Amino acid sequence: MQQKSKYVYSFRSLIILPMLLATAAVAQSPQGLPKPSDNDPIDLSSPFSIIFYIGIPVLAIVLYLVMRGRKKREK
């Protein structure tokens, strides 16, 4: 009798817990914020976009590689 009630309790928990978590997840979604589905692709026709999305990341990678090379030479 003890074992059966233990399994029933576990089964109820497995059913009820996902329902509660799903409800909490839906309640957490903010209203009025942009969603990924509302985004437009990057407009690379403006110079600012090219510098911001391509130039700065490439510059950061080059600077990282240069600094890493200097650090290896020091050792």
C-alpha positions in Angstrom: 0.0 0.0 0.0 2.9 2.4 0.8 4.6 1.8 -2.5 1.4 2.5 -4.5 0.8 5.9 -2.9 4.4 6.8 -3.5 4.1 6.1 -7.2 0.7 7.9 -7.5 2.3 11.0 -5.8 5.2 10.9 -8.2 2.9 10.6 -11.2 0.7 13.5 -10.1 3.8 15.6 -9.6 5.0 14.8 -13.2 1.6 15.9 -14.5 1.0 19.0 -12.4 4.6 20.4 -12.4 4.9 21.0 -16.1 1.5 22.7 -16.1 2.5 25.1 -13.4 5.9 25.8 -15.1 4.2 26.5 -18.4 1.7 28.9 -16.8 4.6 30.7 -15.1 6.5 31.0 -18.4 3.5 32.5 -20.2 3.0 34.9 -17.3 6.6 36.1 -17.6 6.4 37.2 -21.2 6.4 41.0 -21.3 3.9 43.0 -23.4 4.9 45.7 -25.8 8.6 44.7 -26.3 10.0 43.8 -29.8 9.9 40.2 -30.7 12.4 38.3 -32.8 9.7 37.8 -35.5 9.3 41.6 -35.7 13.0 42.3 -36.6 14.1 43.4 -40.1 17.3 42.2 -41.7 20.4 44.4 -41.3 20.5 47.3 -43.8 24.0 47.3 -45.2 23.4 50.3 -47.5 24.3 52.8 -44.7 28.0 53.4 -43.8 27.2 53.3 -40.1 25.7 49.8 -40.4 28.7 48.5 -42.3 31.2 50.0 -39.7 29.1 48.8 -36.7 28.2 45.3 -37.9 31.3 44.4 -39.9 34.2 46.8 -39.2 34.1 46.8 -35.4 33.9 43.0 -35.0 36.7 42.5 -37.5 38.8 45.1 -35.8 38.2 43.4 -32.4 39.3 40.0 -33.8 42.5 41.5 -35.4 43.4 43.3 -32.1 42.8 40.1 -30.1 45.1 38.1 -32.5 47.8 40.9 -32.3 47.7 41.0 -28.5 47.8 37.2 -28.3 50.8 37.2 -30.6 52.6 39.8 -28.5 51.9 37.9 -25.3 53.3 34.6 -26.8 56.5 36.5 -27.9 57.0 37.8 -24.4 57.1 34.3 -22.9 
